[in-house]
Amino acid sequence: MSGGVDSAVAAALLVEAGWKVIGLTAIMTRERSRCCSDESVETARAVCAQLGVPHELVDVHALFESRIIGSFIAEYLAGRTPSPCALCNPLIKFGLLMDRAAQVGASCVATGHYARTVAGADGSAHLLRGVDPRKDQSYFLALLSQDQMRRSLFPLGGMTKREVSRIAADKNLAAHKSQESQEVCFVPDGDHGSWIDLRSFDTRGPGDIVNAHGVKIGVHHGIHRYTVGQRRGVGVATGSPVYVCGIDAAANRVIVGPREAALSPGMTVGGVCWISGHAPGREFESACQIRYNHAPEPCAVTLSPAGRAQVRFAEPQFAVAPGQLAVFYAGDEVLGGGWIEEPGCDLRAPGNA
């Protein structure tokens, strides 16, 4: 329970349904960032008191800082764009917290994610999009294992955000006026570049901004301030809009160009995990979402023995950013996902490699 509306309503619905509920709030950082601020903790505690259920704090800051924050900084310094929520879910919320829940006798972990699960005929758990397209969060859950899925509940998956807000207000839950934020929870003002400057001694400092021909056209103040597809704040004036098309960490360069230069016909995806525990096949058709709120694009997927996926889009996609999560869907069902390693792929027809 984060102290927000969604987790509060999820807990309330489970209590109404007759579940025995224990509220767990994770302390993610020493600084008590937005996700675990004193105010958020007190709100979560107040909701539990209203519902008549126990509340417990779980200190996970050591793992969170080493694996989530550490990875976040390292990825940006390597010229990639991290997705910390997608990493936090399997490691922390459905990892360490699920272990803690088992220790106190809980059979499941429930969250306020807008996603759904259904059971297969063989007892397997399938992950589906939430019914509210504006709030669907299945993308961030794509790396959960089958065991984690079987022990997960998403009470809000069949509801809209408006319905959830109305329930919170009708029940006068302590969290019903909590403000929602789309920013990374541990970066207080959304300025990840300045935040990394304060947290890391490994930033490279200024370097060249170059065009596709390698000609210097400007100076950047740290590659960790840029991501593929970025337009605002690039810092060069060419008379026409330019976008970040690539980041060369080894040379400490940011490569820019027109929008079409940031289009890619495909990509290589590594570290692929499948919700079912196994891939749909060596070659299959799917729809791939390359970032949150990106419209899934039809694609052809070919898997290698090393666990990488070569993805060929039906139409070239804009801003295929290394480090982001790529999630494969079959309709509303999440098949699995992995990390974008690089735009571009082997474009030979499947089976002709």
BELSUL-V48506 format. One record per helix or strand. SS is the DSSP state (H for helix, E for strand). FROM is the first residue (numbers start at 1). LEN is the number of residues. Records with the same first field share a line. If there is no record, write none. Layout:
SS->FROM-LEN  FROM-LEN
//
This chain:
H->5-12  34-3  38-14  61-17  84-20  138-4  146-5  161-10  192-8  223-3  259-4
E->22-6  54-6  109-2  115-5  125-5  152-2  207-4  216-5  243-6  253-5  263-12  283-7  297-7  309-10  325-6  333-11
//
